[in-house]
């Protein structure tokens, strides 16, 4: 009988991302049934636990968020996988969300709603925030749009004051052009921005459309209005970290150190449920597509709603949205298929009917062409 491997998980449980990370690790453990797991109570940025220096385990999955944790980890002679973006120990394998992909998804979410002005609010003490900021700005530049940026100050900054920081953030928000698409580095920061908007009678999403990251469902639904959020594949990230650690504990080499996991999508709630397109005809076309994309509509149906020829519609639509009307219909249908695959247990035939396809085969071809993976496989991987 195979000897159980002793594995410790130094991952906090205080936020939705970390809990989903742990659930991915647990899902892998269930497939091996050969790990004895120790999950101590741990908060983000905690000092190394005293037991770690003398621990004789077989492997460790850890968020190396501080230099103190890094120093303790470097002394260990065992396989280790890092699940933090801080990169305090660059020579060990690490698994993290693909922050550039998160930012691209965020920009696309705003772009398809017709925004001309963009903003980012970040916390520069964290690599993941900086990477999201850089990629979001790159997307704005690619579309020849400006992006205003706010950097929150760390609580470790000398003379830091919560009230002064809030005043500084309020001043920045009040000075933004409107309507503006504001991407917050994570949900907690977005919640702070929503509070400021409410206090200053700034309409969300009409004046400030706001998007966070992590899709902490409790937090997002408690926000007023409910917060839209990018969904990182935290479960898949944890599963991959566990898989790599298992390989290493079995004597296999992990040659690639960096393993970045793309996000699942955007959970759209009221904070971004708006169109900011000045061209009224194109705005009407977009609204019609949004409301009826899963009803089997085509470009002829759109033309019945707007006083434009097909050539003019497609030219103006492409200039503003960056896609043809047909491409936008397909994109929205694929997005709805993806959401139903993740959030429900409906069969593929049922999903095909609900998204306006004549049959499951046609839906599968369309989805596979857009996502580079068949719907059944996408569902299995998304749900791990």
N, C-alpha and C positions, 0 to 999 in steps of 0.2 A: 504494500500500500504506500502511495506517494506521501512523503512527509510534508506536512503543512508548512508553508512559508509564512514567516512573521513579517507583516507589513504595517508600517505606521503612516497615518495620513495627517500631516500638519496643514490642514485647510480649515479656515474659520467657517462658522455656520451662521454668521450674523447677517448675511445678505443673500438675495435670490440667486445671483450668479454663482456664488460659492456652493450654495446648497444644490443647485442643478449640476455643478461640477462633480460634487460628491455622489449624486444619484447616478451619473455616468460611470463612475468608478465602481459603485455597487453593482450596476448591471453587468459589468465585466466580471466581477468577482463571482457572481452567480453562475457564470459559464465555466469557471475554472474549478470551483468548490475546493480549492486547495490552499486558500489563504486564511491565515489568522490575522484579523485586522484590529489595530488599535487606533481609535479616533479620540484623542484627548480634547478637552474643552480648550478652544483656542480663539483668540480674537485677532483682527487684522493688525499687523505691526507689533505683535506680542514679542517679548523677549524669548530666547530659546528655553524650552522647558528643561529643568535640571536633570531629568532622566535621560535626555538625549545623548549626553556625553558618554554614558556607560552602556547605552543600549546595544544589544547583540542581535538585532533583527536581520532580516534578509533583504529588505528594500524599503524605500521611502518615497512617497509622493508629497511634495511640499510647495507651498507658495513662499518663495524666498523674497520677502518684501523689505527686509532690512539687512544692513551690513552685519548685525549681530547674528541673525539667523544664518547668513552666508558663511561667517567664520565657523559656526558650529557644524554646518553641513560639510564644509571642506575637510574636516577632521575625520569624517566617517568613511570607512572602507567598505562600501556596499553600493549596489545600484541605486541611483537617485534620478527622479524625473521632476523637473521644476514646472509648475503651472502658474507662474507669475511672469508679467511682462517686464519686471524691473531689471532682470538679467544681471543680478549681482554675482552669479557664478556662470560665466559664459561658456564653459567647456563641458557642461552636462546637457543632456537632451531637455528641451523645453517644449511644452504644448500650450498654445494660447489661441485666443480668437484672432481672426485676421482683421485687424483694425482698419486697414486700408479698404477692405471690402465692405466693412460696416459703414465707413464714410461715403463710399460710392453709392451704396444702397440708400443712405440718408439723402444724399444730393438728388438722386433720381426720384425719390419720393416727393421732394419739393419741386423739382423741375417739371414733373408731369402735372403739377398743379398750377404751373404758369408763373412762378415767382421770378422776379427780376432782382430782388435784393436778398442777400444772404448774410448770416451771422453765425458765429461759433462761440460758445462759452466753455472754457476748459480749465483744467487744473494741472498746470505745467510740471508739478512735482511727480506726475505719473507718466511713464512712457506711453501707455495706451491712450491717454488723453492727447498727448503730443502727436502720436501717429494718426489719430482720427482727425485732429486739426489739420495736419499737413495734407492729408489726402482730400479732405473736404475743400480746402483752398485750391488744390490742384484741379479738382473738378470744376470749381467756379471759374478759374482762369481758363480752363479748356473751353468753356462756354462764354468767355469774355464778360464775366460778371465779377463784381467786387464782393469781398467778404470781410465784414467787420469782425474783429476778434477781441474777446475779453479773457484775460488771464486772472483767475482767482488766486489770491495770496494764500500761502500755506499758514496753518495755525502756528507753525514753528518760526514764522517770520518775526523778528524783534518788533515789539510794539503792536502785535496783531490785535485787532479789535473786531468782534463780530458786527457791531453796529456800524463801524466805519466801512467795513467790507460790504455790508448790505447797502449802505449809502452809495458807495462807489459803483456797485452793480446796478443800482436803480438809475443812477445818472447815465450810465452807458445805455441801458435799455431805452430810456426816454429820448436819447439822442439818435436812435436808429431810424433809418428811413422806413416808411410803412406803405404797403404791407411788407413784412419781412419774414423770411423763413429762418428760424433760429434753431440750430442744432446744438443741444446740450450734451456734454461728454458722457453723462449717464443720468439715470432717472432721478436720483436725489438732487442733482443740480437743476434739473428741469423743474422739479417740484418747487425749489426755491424761487425760480424765475416766475412760475405761475403765481406764487404768493405775491410777488412784487407787482405783477401785472394787475392782479385783483385789487391791491391796495391803491394803485394809481389809475384805476378805471380804464385799463388798456384791454380792448376786446381780444380774446383768444377764441378762435383762430383768425378772425377777420383782420385784425391789425398785426398781430404776432402769431404766426403758426409755429408750434413748438413740438420738437421731437427729442426723445431721450434714447437711452440704450440700456438694455438688460431685460426689458419687459417684466419687471417685478409687478405681477398682476395685482396684488393687494395695493401697492403704492399707486400704480397707474389708475386704478379704479377709484381710489380715495381722492385723487386730484380733482379739482374743479376748474375747467372741464376735465373729463378723463383724458389721460395722457397717452398719445401715440408713442411707440417705442420700437427700436430695432431689436429683433430677437437673436441674440447670439446663440450659437449651437454649443452651449455650455455642457449639456449632457454628452454630446459626441466628443467634446474636448476631454472630459473626464474619462470616458471610455477609451480614447486613444492613449491617454497618459498611462492608464492601467495596462493596456496592451503592450506598450513599449517597456514598462517596468517588468512585465512578465517575461518578455523576450530576454532582457538583460539578466534577470535572475536565473534564466535557463542557459546562460553562457553565450547568448547570441550578441552580435555587435549591432549597435544602432549607429549607422554612419552619418545620417542626416540629423543635425542637432535641432534645427528649427522645424516645428510642425504647426502650421497655422490653419485654423479651421474656419471656413467661411460661415457667415451668419445664415439663419434660416429665412428671414424675411422681415417685414414690418407689420407690427400689430397696429392697425389704424384705428384710432379712437377720435374723439371730438376735437382734440387740440390741433389736428392738421386737416380736419374735414372741411376743406374750403378750396375754391378755385380763385386764382389771382390773375386771370388772363384778361387784359384790357380789350382785346379784340372780341366784341360781343358775339360775333358769328362763330368764332372758334371756341369761345367759352361755352356757347350753346351746344356745339358739336361734342365737346368734351363731357359736358353734363349728360347729354343723351347717351354717350358711350358708357359713362360711369353707371348710369341707372339701368341700362338695358344690355350690357355687353354679353351677359350669359343667357340671352333669349334668342340666340341664333341670328342676330342682326348683321347687316353688311353695309357697305358704303352707300348703297342706294337708299337704305333706310335713313341714314344720316342726312343725305341730300334732301329728303322730304321735310327735314326740320329746319334747314337754313337756306336763305336765298342766294345760293352760290352754285356755280357750275362745278362739275367734278374737278376740272383742272385747277380752278381757283381755290377750291376747298383744299385739295391735296397740297398745293404750293404753300398756302398760308399756314396750314396745319403743320406741315413739315418745318417751316421756318420757326414757328413758335414752340412746338412740342419736341421737335427733333425726330419724329417718326411719321409715317403715313397713318391715316385713319384706320386702315386695315391692320397695320402693325399694333396700333394702340388697342384695338378690339381684342386681338390675339393675346397681347400682353396681359390685359386685365382678366381674360378667361384663364390663362395659365396661372396667374396669381391666385385666383379663386380656387382652382384645382389644387394648388399647393397648400392653401389654407385648409381645405377640406380633408386632404390627405393627412395633415398633421393633427388637426383638431377633432376629427370624427373617425368612426369606424365604418363609414359608408362603403359599399362595394364600388369598384371602378365603374360598373354599369350605372349605378345610381348617381355617381359624381358626373359621369358623362351627360346624363339627362339633365342634371341640375345646372350644368354649365353650357347648355345649348348645342351639344354635339349629337349627331344622329346615332352614333354607336361608340362603344368603348374603344374599338380599334382606331378610329379617327382621332379620338381624344388622346390616346396613347402616343400616336405619331406626332401630333402637335406638341404635346408636353415634352416628349423626348427630344424633339428638335430644339425647343427653347431651353430646356434644362440640362441637356446632354446626359440624361439618365431616364430610364422608364419610370412611370408613376409608381408601380409596385415596389421597385427597388428604392425609390426616393422615400416612400413611406417607411419601409423597413429601417433605412439608415437614420431617418429623422427621429423615429421612435426607439432606435437602438434595440 
